Amino acid sequence: MSRAMVVVVGSSWITKPDLFNFNGLAIFSFAFPLMTLSLTPHQEPRFLLPLLVPLVLLLGPFLLRREGFWAKVWRSIWYSANIVCILLFGFLHQGGIYSAQNFFHQYIHQHRPSLTNTHIIYFHTYMPPMSLLTLPDRSISITNANGTRYRRGQSVFIEDMAGAPWDDLELRCKQLMDEARTKWQRTKVQTQVFSVMPGTLTSRMDQMFLQHPSVRWIPVRKCYPHLSMEDPPYFGDLCRASQSQPNQETTCQPVMPWLIDKCNHLALIVFQLEFPLR
């Protein structure tokens, strides 16, 4: 790549047409987007996915045609890296988003009670595509049998709290509960509140409403596998040094409960807020 850049900048126009072959096109299809994306302050691996095609076309013949020990080593590294990236970015990373949206789609269109408003709060996770829910378009006017036209009302409300602190989530849930009680007294319309978050954060859910025994979070769906790099699971707590003993002995917890707990951390969990309307 560096040689190609030298040719472009320093060579004469007579030699520059050689760059317009397949290798030159692949090199600059890879180099210029990478340089451009490297200048932006916000960088994520998914933005580099389009660069994989020219990179594979460039390195594939080089790795496959070579013979010898080091060629086999580089091929093994290449195959292993591709398998790891496929598993990580193709299945694990944010892998529970589609399952969660599929759950909400079936619930909203098949199992949700009538005269019910549904609030879905996405907390510490990416905002998933709302098209998977196939919600009706509110801008469409519907004509009744007697000729009366009316606009479809909204019954599903989506909120993205991204990486907001826990106090904001608790405050928002209290506001929704107050609004739900008022709406029930006036119109007899029920309100449901769901929260979607990585499994690594679920230990805080039971602590949110300790002062209100009648209010609790109920897990209604666990979507596997789901790996959140913003709130990744911690695997270094199997064995810990005891703080109560002077010699600081290391104690280890049972392996199976620890593995089950870590498996729950690799999930996107849908919670429903259960609260009284009176």
N, C-alpha and C positions, 0 to 999 in steps of 0.2 A: 504494500500500500504506500509506504514511504517512497519507494522507487517510482511509483506511478505519479505521485504528487510532484516529485522532482522533474519528471518528464513534462508534466503539464505546465509547470511554472517556468522552467529554464530551457526547455528544448525549443528548437525552431519549429515553424509551422509544417515543415516537411515531415518531421517525425511524429507530429501529434495525431494524424489520422489513425495510427496504430492503436490509439486508445479507444477507438470506436468499435472494437471487436467485443466478443462476449465477455471476456474477462474484465476489460476496462469498464464496460457498462455495469457489471456486477460489483466491481470495486467501488465505483462512485455512487451506486445505489445504496451501498452500505456505509460509506465514509461520510457523505454529506448529511444524511439524516442523523447519524450518531453525533456528529459535531454540533448540529443544530439543537438536538435535544439536550446535549450536555451543557448548553448555555442557559437553560431554563432553571429556575430555583427549585421547582417541584418535579421530582423525578421518581418514576415507579417502573418496575420491570415490565409491566404490561405494555408500556409505550414503546418498548424495544422489540415487541413481537414481530412487526412487519420486517424487521431486519434479518430475521432468521432465514428467509428464503435466499437472498443473495449470499448470505454467509455460508449456507450449506452448499450452494452451487459452486462457491469458490474453494472451500476446503474439502468437499467430498472427493473430487478426483485426486487431490493431493494426498489424502489419507488412504484411499483405496488402492491406488496404483503403486504405492511404495512397498518395498520389501525389506525384510530385516527385523531385528529385535525392536528397535525404537519405533518403527512403523507400527508394529503390533501393540506396543505400549500406548502410543497416541490413539490408535483405533479403540482400544479398550477404554481409555479415558473418555473419548468422544461418545461411545455407546453408553457408558455409565452415566455421564452427565446428562445425556438426552433422556434416559430412563428416569433419573431423579427429577428432572424438570417437568417431565410429563406427569409424574405422580404428584409433585408439589403444586404446580400451577394448573394442571388439568383436573385434579380431583380434590386435593386437600384445601388449597387456599380459597377461602370464601365458598367452599363447596356446598354448604347447606342453604345457600340463598334460593336456589331453584326449588328445593324440597319445601322450604318455608312458604314460598309463593304458591306452590301447588296446594299446600294445605289450606291456605287462606282462600284460594280460588274455589276449592270444593266446599269449604265451609260457608262462604258467602252465598254461593249459588244453590247449594243443596241442603245445608243443615241449619242455617241461621234462622231463628224465629222471626216471624213477621213483626212489623212495627218495632224494629230494633236498629239503633245506631251503633256503628262499630268504629272504634278508634284504634289504630295500629301505630305504635311508636317503635321506630327503629333506633336502637341505642348501641353505640360503639360498634357499628357495622356499616358496611357500604349500603347506600340507598339502592335497592334492587329495582329492576324495570317494572313499572306499574302495568305495562301491557299484559303481563302474565296473569293479572287478576281479571282482565276483560270486564272492567267496570263500565256501566252504561254512560253514554255521553249526556251530560246535563244540558247541553246547549240545544238538544233536540226537543221540539215541541210535539206533544202527543195529542191527538184528537180523540175525544171520548165518543161514545155511541150517540149521544145527543148533540154532538157538534161542538162541545166545549173544548177549548184548547188550553192545555196547561203544560208547564215546564217540569220535567222530572226533578224531584228533590234529591238532595245528596244524603246518603245514609252511611257511606264509608269515608272515613277521614284518615289521611296518611300524614304522619309527622316524622321528620328526620331530625333526631337530636344528636346525631354524629358522635363526637367525643365530648359531649357536655358532662359536667360533674353530676354526681349522684343527687345533690341537693336540688338541681333543676328537674331531674326526673321525678323526685318525690313531690316537689311543688306542683308540677304539671299534673300528676295523678290526683292530687288533692283537689285541684281546680276542676278536673273532669268529674270527680265524684260529686262535688257540689253542684255542678251543672246537671249531672245525671239525676240527682234527687229533685232538683227544681223542675226538670223536664218531665219526670214521672208524675209529679203532683199536678202539673198543668195539662199534660197531653196523654199520660199513660204510655209513653214511648220509653222502652228500655234502652239502656246504654251499656255497651261492652267495651272494655279497655284491655288491649293486648300490648305486650312489650316483647320485642325480639332482640336478643343479645347473645354474645358468645358464652359458652359454658363456663369459661374462666371467671365470669363475674357473678355467677349465681349465688355464691356464698353471701353476698350482700343483700339479696332480695328479702330473706327472712328478717333481716334487721331493720328494714325500712319502716315498718309499721308496728314496732314493738309496743308502742303506747296505744294502739288501737287493735285489740284482740279480734274484733269482728272483721277486720280487713286483712287479707292475706293474698299472696301470689300463688297460683297453682300452675305447675308446668303441664301444658297440654300437648306439647309436641317437641321431640328432640330430633334434629336433622343431622345425620352423620354422612360423611365426615365433614368437619368444618374447622379450618385453621385460621385464626385471626392473628396476623403479625403485629397488630397494634396492641392486642392483649393476649400474648402467647402463653401457653401452659408452662408451668415451671416443674421440671423433673428432678430437681436436686433436693427434694424434701423427703426422700425415702428414709434416709438416716440422718439424724440430728444429734448434736452434742447436748447432753443434758445440762440445763442451767441450774438445777436444784442440787447437784452433787458437786463437791469441791474438786474432784479429779476430772470433771468434764467428760464423763464417759459418753460414748456414742451409742445411741439406741436406735433401732430400726423398727418400723412398723410392719405389720403383715403385708406380704407382697400382693395378694389378691385384692384386698380392699383398696390398696393404693393404686393398682392397675385399673380397677373399676372407676375410681375417682378421676384418674387421668383420661380415661375414655369419655367420661362425661364432659371433661374440659374440651375435648375435640368434637364438640357439637354446637350447633346453633339452636338455642332453646326458645320456644314460644311460651310465654307466660300469659295467663289471664288473671286480671285483678278481680277478686271476689269481694264484694262490699254490699252492705244493706242499702236499700233504696229509701228506707225510712229512718 
